[in-house]
Amino acid sequence: MAYQSFEDLDIWKRACRLATEVYKNLKDCRDYGLKEQMTRSAVSIASNIAEGAERNSVKEYRQFLHIAKGSAAELRTQLYIANRIGLLNKSITADLVEETKAISAKTQALVNHLNKTN
């Protein structure tokens, strides 16, 4: 299937699922500062993938993909902190970190693909 919209991208779908999982796992969290940072980072990943895909240049697309990767690194850091302070258990943290790493790697693969085709 040819690319029609960012909604077709597996990486965007995975990033949306990740954001949803972060929200679900933090729904009862009373540490509002960390909760807000984590949900914003998670939402930023999918949002930047979408925004970049809708830009009119490959250069801008790559730039937004790099921002998405940065947000993934930010979220990963926050997940480790949330685990260390007892906000998330080890299993949930490991699952979310693994998915964040996978999304980051796929984002880099998309950047590499864009570099080769342009």
VENHU-V681119 format. One record per pair of residues at least 12 apart in sequence whose C-alpha atoms are under 7 Angstrom apart, sorted by the first residue. I is the first residue (numbers start at 0). GAP is how many residues later the second one is. If there is no record, write none. Layout:
# VENHU-V681119
I_GAP ; I_GAP
This chain:
# VENHU-V681119
5_44 ; 5_47 ; 10_92 ; 10_95 ; 11_34 ; 11_37 ; 11_38 ; 14_30 ; 14_31 ; 14_88 ; 15_30 ; 17_24 ; 18_20 ; 18_23 ; 18_24 ; 21_17 ; 22_16 ; 37_37 ; 37_40 ; 40_30 ; 40_31 ; 40_33 ; 40_34 ; 41_33 ; 43_24 ; 43_27 ; 44_23 ; 44_26 ; 44_27 ; 47_16 ; 47_17 ; 47_19 ; 47_20 ; 48_15 ; 48_16 ; 48_19 ; 51_12 ; 51_13 ; 61_49 ; 64_42 ; 64_46 ; 68_35 ; 68_38 ; 71_28 ; 71_32 ; 75_21 ; 75_24 ; 78_14 ; 78_18
